[in-house]
Amino acid sequence: MSEHLERPIHPQRGWEYLRSFEMRLKVPRPAHDKGEITEQEQWKKKLNQKVQEVGQKHPEATVEVWAMDEHRLGLKPICRRVWAQLGSHAIANVNWKYQWLWLYGFVNPNNGETYYWILPKVNVELFNRVLEDFAREFQLGEDKHIILTIDRAGWHTSSELKIPLGLHLEYLPPYSPELQPAERLWPLINEPIANRSFTSLEELEEILFERCQVLLTQQFAIKAITQYHWWPKIQV
């Protein structure tokens, strides 16, 4: 700013100038070098077109748009910043072990509704079971259709997939996790397990189960962080 104005600017005055332009200091979200912005913008339009197509094909049915992703968790600790007194050191007791489980998370950004599975691994067989259960839980069929946005993981695109009636998979563009609303769930999921040590996956799973039960009731907060401005707006 000093170079642009060709005169010294006090740091505090610089902050005031930036705030007056409605600017805020933010940490940038990582974006993969191979992600194509043009392709991502086209996909957003394609998603809206998909909603219209399903609605036109099933005019009497309810149509919703959900997102789904998997989150790997385990005995490797998750460390986060904490408040500490000046001059003191924040310490988190950890016990490094490389054992994992997977949380399958579904979210409807238009109303903040969520649904979860906790499983020991990811593969086509388990993904088929999850989709079958999801379709049964939300009563998919001729009268209700859900468009589900997912990434292109191998078990998501397998020829062995069994897609239930009423479910329509819409694949994200390659290298585009920033388009996935379900990823916004993971910081909330991690809150009760951050800076903690667990002796077994069973102990971790119990905490995660309780956390998922809480998040099922936090629809307003989840809608606020997952309903991207470009997401198809459907009254639910």
N, C-alpha and C positions, 0 to 999 in steps of 0.2 A: 504494500500500500504506500509506503514511503517513497519507493521508486516511482510509482505511478503518479503521485502528487508532487514529486520532486521537492519534498520537504520532510523533516522528521515528524513522525507521528508517535505520540505516547501510546504504549500498549493498551492502557485502559480506554483511551479515546478510540483506538482502533477497534476494540471490541464493541464499543457503542455504535460506531459507524456500521459495522457488520450487522449488528442486531437491527439497526434502523432499516436495513435492506432485507429484513426478514430472513437472515441467514443464521444457521446454527452449526456448531461444531459436531460432526458426526463421524463415527467409524464406518468406512465404506464396507458394504457387503461384498464378499468375494464373488467374482463372476469368472467362469472358466474361459480361458483364451479361445477355446474352440466353439464357444457359444456364438450363434449367429443372431444378431439383433433383428435382422429382417425376417428370419424364419420364426423367431419368437413372436413378433408382431403379427405375422400371418397366422400363427397358431391361435392367438387370442381371438382373432376374427373367426377362425375355423370352429373354435369352441362355441361361440355364439350361434354360428350357423348350425352346429350339431343340435343345440337346444331347440332351434326352430324346426329342424327336420324331424326330430323325435316328437315334438308337439304336434306337428301337422300329420304325422303318420298315426298318432294315437291321440286324437282330439279330446277324447273323454277321460284320458288318464292324467294323473298327477305326474309332473316331471320335475326332478331335482338334480342339482349338480353337486357332487361331492368330490373330495380329494382323499387320496390314501398314500401312505408311505410306511416304511419300516425303519425302526430305530434300534441300533445295536447297543446294548447295555451289559455291564458285567462287573467283575470284581476289580477291574482296573479303576482307580478312583477318578472322580470328576472334581477338579479343584476350581473354586470360584473366589473372587475377591470378597472380603468381609471388612466390616468396620472395626478398627482397632485404635487404641490410644496412641497418641504421638510418642514415638520412641520405643514402642513395643513391637514385638514380632507376632504375627498371626500364624498359628500352627494348626495343621489338620493331620490327625493320626491316620495313616493309610497302611494298607497291606496289599501290595501289588500281586495280583493273580490274573492270569489271562484265561478266564472262563466267562462265557457269554450267554446271553439270552436275547430274544428279539421281541420288540413291542410293535405290533401292527396297529396303526392308528388311522381312523377314518374321521373326516370332519366335513360338515356342511357349512361353508362360510356364510351362507345367507341367514342362518339362525344360530350358529355356534354349537349345534348338536354334534356330539362325538360318539365314537364306538371303538373299543379296544380289544385286542387279543394279545396275550403273552405266551410265546412259544419258544422252544429251545433252539430252533433253526429256521432257515428260510429255504424252501424248495417248492416245486410245482405241486406236489401232493398236498402240502400244508396250505399253500395259497388257494387251491381248489376248495379245501375245507373252510377256509376263512370266507371266501366269496359265497359259498353255499349258506353258511351261517348268517352272513350279512344280508343276503337276499331274503332269508326266512325271517330274520328279526324285523326287517323293515317292509315285509309283505310285498315284495316285488312280484310283478306279473303283468297281466293285461291292463290292470287298473292303476299301476304305479311303475314308473320307470326312473332309474337313476343313471346319470352319466357320471362315470368315475374316472377322474384324471389320475394317472399313475406314470411313473418313469419307465424306462425301457430295460429294467433288470431282466436277466435271462428267464427267471421263473414267471415274469409278467407277460412275456411274449411267446412262451412255449406253445408248440402245436398241441400239447397235451392238456391245455387249459380247458376247463368245462365252465363256460360262462352261463350263469343262470338266466332264465327268462326275465326280462325287464331290466337287465343290467347291460350297460353299454360302456366299454372301456375306451378311453381317449388318451392316447400316449403323448407325453410331453416331448418337445423337441430335444435332441441330444444336448448334453452339457448345459441344462437349463434348470437347475434346482431352485433358482429364484422365482420360478413360476409356480412352485408347489406350495400351496397354503398349508398342507399338513406338516411341513417342516417347522412351521411356527409353533407347533405343539411341543417340540422337544425341550426348549428351555423351561417350559412349565413342568414338564414331566421330570426334569432333572432336579428341580428345586429341593425336594426332601432327601435326595441322595447325595447332593454335592457336599464335599468336605467330610465325608463319612467313610468308615471302613466296614465292610461286611465279611462275615466268615464263610458264607455259603450263598449260592444262587437262590436257594429257597428263602433265605432271609431277605435278600434283595427283592425277590418276586413278591413277597408279602407287602413290602413298602410300596412297590409299584402298583399293586392291586388297589391298595388304599388310596393312592394318589389318583389313579384313574377314576375311582368312585367319586372323588371330590370334583374332578374336572368335568364329569358328566353333568354336574349341577351349575357349572360356571359358563353358561352359554353366552351371556352378554359379553364377558371378558374375552372369550375365545372368538366370538364374531368380530370384535374390535381389532384383533390382530391378524385374522385370516381373510377377511372380506376385502380383497384387493379392489382398487377402484375400477379395474377393468373386468372383474369377475361378473359373469352373467347374473343379473338381478332378477330373482324369481321370488314371488311372494309365497311364503311357506307358513 
